[in-house]
Amino acid sequence: MTAVSKVLIEIVEALPEEKAREVVDFARFLQHQSDDLEWERILNDPRSRPKLDAFVEDALREGPAEPLDPSGL
């Protein structure tokens, strides 16, 4: 466990339950934001992706797909 983790645990344990939940919610928000930034980095990477390109080309050659029917699930 890192020093930051220990401090965060101490803070959360000292807070009333409602405020502790707010801290957890904010931490989850930051985590998701970090995930979004990673996806943005991946999507904006200019390097070639030949396997992905081939997959997309094959899928486009198949033509439009039928919409998913939720009642059939």
Secondary structure, DSSP 4 states (H G I P E B T S, - for coil): --HHHHHHHHHHHHS-HHHHHHHHHHHHHHHHHHHHHHHHHHHT--S--HHHHHHHHHHHHT-PPPPP-GGG-
